[in-house]
Amino acid sequence: MTKKLVIVESPHKSKTIEKYLGKDYKVVSSLGHIRDLSTSGKFGFGVDVENDFKPDYKIIKGKNKLVKDLKKDVKDADFVYLATDPDREGEAISWHLYDTLGLKEDNYNRIVFNEITKKAVIDSFGKARKIDDDLVKSQETRRILDRIIGFRLSKLMQSKTGGKSAGRVQSVALKLIVDREREIEAFIPEDYFEIEAFFNDFTAKLDTYNHKKIEIKKEAEAKEILGKLSKAFKIESVEKKEKLKKSKFPFITSTLQQEASTKLGFTSKKTMMIAQKLYEGISLSDETVGLISYMRTDSVRLSDEFVSDTYSYIKDKFGSEYVGYVKKSKKTENVQDAHEAIRPTSIRREPDKIKEYLTNDEYKLYKLIYYRALASLMKDAKVEATMVILDNNNYQFKATGQVLIFDGYLKVYNVYEDSEDTILPDFDNYNSNVIAANDIEYSAHTTKPPARYTESKLIKEMEELGIGRPSTYAKTIDTIKERGYVTVVDKKFVPTDIGIETTDKLQEFFKDIINVEYTKNMEDDLDKIADGNLEWNKLLDEFYKEFEPKVEVAFKEMEKKAPVEIGELCPNCGNPLVIKQSRYGKFIACSNYPTCKYIKNEKEEKEIKEIMSCPKCDGKVIEKKTKKGKIFYGCSNYPKCDFATWDKPIDAKCPNCDGILTIKKDKIKCINCEYERDM
């Protein structure tokens, strides 16, 4: 019994940390959670509802041998350190290990570190503590809430609709997508017209008439105004103003997922998988080290040590005029400040210096995280913004532009920002206050409906509304895709018939619970439990007394969806054939089940229109239809594969980027880049 035992979550992480600690320590992995709620008791909750919601835990299937090995390791050690992740989930895993392995108060400690570097790991032993029971109770309460809501509503949806599941956060996220689709369907487009004047160096747009905003709704109005204009414009005013272009905060989980989606084309799930590996450790030429700090966070705080080192780096590399300041976030509500923003563990570890040790995707994400953190501590950029007002027969035209006069943080982050200057001529040097246009034209436009959610926009909306937590965004989005509640077309979420039906049924009976405000308030209450300001079982008791009666009413009163007849009769008994749903998808069977158990063979189905092999998996791209009958093209392996496009794809690759080519009207276009050619 000479070794000290350290238990972490990931085996990859354990190898890295063991190298730091040396021969007196043994580092092993729990492979995440070792226990979860059982499915015993009332409704299979694994919770004794009548006895203060006492949970009943069991070892996760397949982990009995692991637990047995951990118990042996504990027995052979003289002291145990629980070093699971630095969040509520990690705290709960440590408690489950403590309880299951039979640890004693005097032979264990809890340690946490925000980054896997030798210094951070060694320092964590000097700040060892005991398990935080309030954090554990907060996580436990969330798990019980999600189990109760998920089990009851999923069972309800399966018995009354074609839906497969429902959940506390999942169903609210789906409602956002369905609500947006209804906004789009209800939108009535309106025509409007714009008038622009074209000069040698710039363009000016009609803005006001007699300095009052003007809207042109009809083409006749546009033509009438055009008839009153000459090509001579009077320079009425030129306003120049120096403005600061501020850098953004370092990444938190949600902003990393959003930016990686927008700039790199990564799904939130892919982003978190790559970030996890960067955090746990990468083997470089002379060491194995975690390249970034912990990636599940909603705090923008940076350590004093990192700030000081980065200031020194900026001064040495770019000059003292580029050294910035630490920005303070105004957002404090619901922020867990236990650990830092997502940042590189060393600002000296430049992306290009370690590129050879990373995969292409790891390099792209690390580079994005690195330069975002670096830019956040650099000086603001400066621009000279210019606005000129030109008058033509009492019609005022406006032109705006800006010139970058100090690049500041853009010296390192310009590749990730749209910062091209619109440069206007120097109006101060004109000999007269009159300038002639080359041409004046009007153009027709139509108002557009609100855009469907992309993954990036949905995460941003969930964050702003206070729905879920950093660790839940990717899983929530993954779930609604896997359940077939949405399809992804041109990177935007389109709700399916079953997604809309599930949302409508839930709103009919649970609108007081499945909504943004209730979900946000529940997150606030979970925070209060974590802070020791609310009793966990009191929250569960109040929730259950409100929730369960609604479920019972719904089981009695919710109308069961009648199976859709396909217009054919069963060849065995003559009853109508209907579309049914199983966990494996839709199939056609006899409506007289269980008396008749006829199921239509796939070969009897209508021929599916196969277009080509799927570019993302081994499936086929087939022709599909939305609820409104609009044709789109998607993978036959959906939801496992989310490839989809409105335009018909062709079996050829883009010569510029190897992307998929599609036919749109009389053009062939790439779905990834701007490549386009005539057919």
FENNORGI-V147314 format. One record per backbone hydrogen bond with DSSP energy under -0.5 kcal/mol. NH is the residue of the N-H (numbers start at 1). CO is the residue of the C=O. If there is no record, write none. Layout:
# FENNORGI-V147314
nh={NH NH}
co={CO CO}
This chain:
# FENNORGI-V147314
nh={4 5 6 7 8 8 14 15 16 17 18 19 20 20 21 22 25 26 28 28 30 31 32 36 38 44 45 46 48 49 51 53 54 54 56 57 58 60 63 67 68 69 70 71 72 73 74 75 76 77 77 78 79 80 81 82 83 83 87 91 92 93 94 95 96 97 98 99 100 101 103 107 108 109 110 111 111 117 121 122 123 124 125 125 126 126 127 128 129 133 136 137 138 139 140 141 142 143 144 145 146 147 148 149 150 151 152 153 154 155 156 157 158 159 160 161 163 171 173 174 175 176 177 178 179 180 181 182 183 184 185 186 187 187 189 192 193 194 196 197 198 199 199 204 205 206 207 208 209 210 212 214 216 217 222 223 224 225 226 227 228 228 229 233 233 234 235 236 236 237 239 240 241 243 245 246 251 253 256 257 258 259 260 261 262 263 264 264 265 265 266 271 272 273 274 275 276 277 278 279 280 281 282 284 284 289 289 290 291 292 293 294 297 298 307 308 309 310 311 312 313 314 315 316 317 318 319 319 322 323 324 327 332 335 337 341 342 343 345 349 350 353 354 354 357 358 363 364 365 366 367 368 369 370 371 372 373 374 375 376 377 377 378 379 381 382 383 384 385 385 386 387 388 389 390 390 391 392 395 396 396 397 397 398 399 401 402 403 405 405 406 409 410 411 412 413 414 416 417 419 423 427 429 430 435 437 438 439 441 443 445 447 455 458 459 460 461 462 463 464 465 466 466 467 468 472 473 476 477 478 479 480 481 482 483 484 485 486 487 489 489 490 490 492 493 494 496 500 501 502 503 504 505 506 507 508 509 510 511 513 514 515 519 520 521 522 523 524 525 526 527 528 529 530 531 532 533 534 539 540 541 542 543 544 545 546 546 547 548 550 550 551 552 553 554 555 556 557 558 561 564 566 570 574 577 578 579 580 580 582 585 587 589 590 591 593 595 596 600 604 605 610 611 612 614 621 622 622 623 624 626 629 632 633 634 635 636 638 640 641 645 648 650 652 654 658 661 661 662 663 664 664 667 668 669 669 670 671 677 679}
co={24 79 26 81 6 28 10 11 12 13 14 15 16 17 17 18 22 4 6 26 8 9 9 58 56 41 42 40 54 47 48 48 48 51 46 55 36 34 60 63 64 65 66 67 68 69 70 71 72 73 74 3 3 107 5 109 7 81 85 87 88 89 90 91 92 93 94 95 96 97 98 104 105 80 129 82 109 115 117 118 119 120 121 122 122 123 124 125 110 131 132 133 134 135 136 137 138 139 140 141 142 143 144 145 146 147 148 149 150 151 152 153 154 155 156 157 157 167 169 170 171 172 173 174 175 176 177 178 179 180 181 182 183 184 187 445 216 443 441 204 439 197 202 197 398 195 396 396 212 394 209 207 193 215 218 219 220 221 222 223 224 225 226 231 435 391 433 234 389 389 387 238 385 383 381 244 342 297 252 253 254 255 256 257 258 259 259 260 260 261 260 267 268 269 270 271 272 273 274 275 276 277 289 282 287 282 287 116 278 278 343 114 295 336 303 304 305 306 307 308 309 310 311 312 313 314 314 315 319 320 377 325 330 332 335 301 251 341 291 346 348 350 350 351 354 355 359 360 361 362 363 364 365 366 367 368 369 370 371 372 373 374 375 322 245 406 243 403 241 383 401 239 399 237 388 397 234 395 392 208 394 390 395 205 388 386 422 384 382 403 382 379 407 408 409 409 410 413 414 417 421 425 426 427 233 231 198 198 196 194 192 190 491 454 455 456 457 458 459 460 461 462 463 462 466 469 469 472 473 474 475 476 477 478 479 481 480 480 494 487 492 488 644 489 453 487 485 496 497 498 499 500 501 502 503 504 505 506 507 510 510 513 515 516 517 518 519 520 521 522 523 524 525 526 527 529 528 528 535 536 537 538 539 540 541 542 543 543 544 546 547 547 548 549 550 551 552 553 554 160 579 577 575 570 568 589 564 578 587 585 582 580 578 598 576 590 592 592 588 601 602 608 621 621 619 612 620 634 609 632 630 626 624 645 622 643 620 635 637 637 633 663 661 650 659 654 650 652 669 648 662 667 664 677 662 667 675 660 668 666}
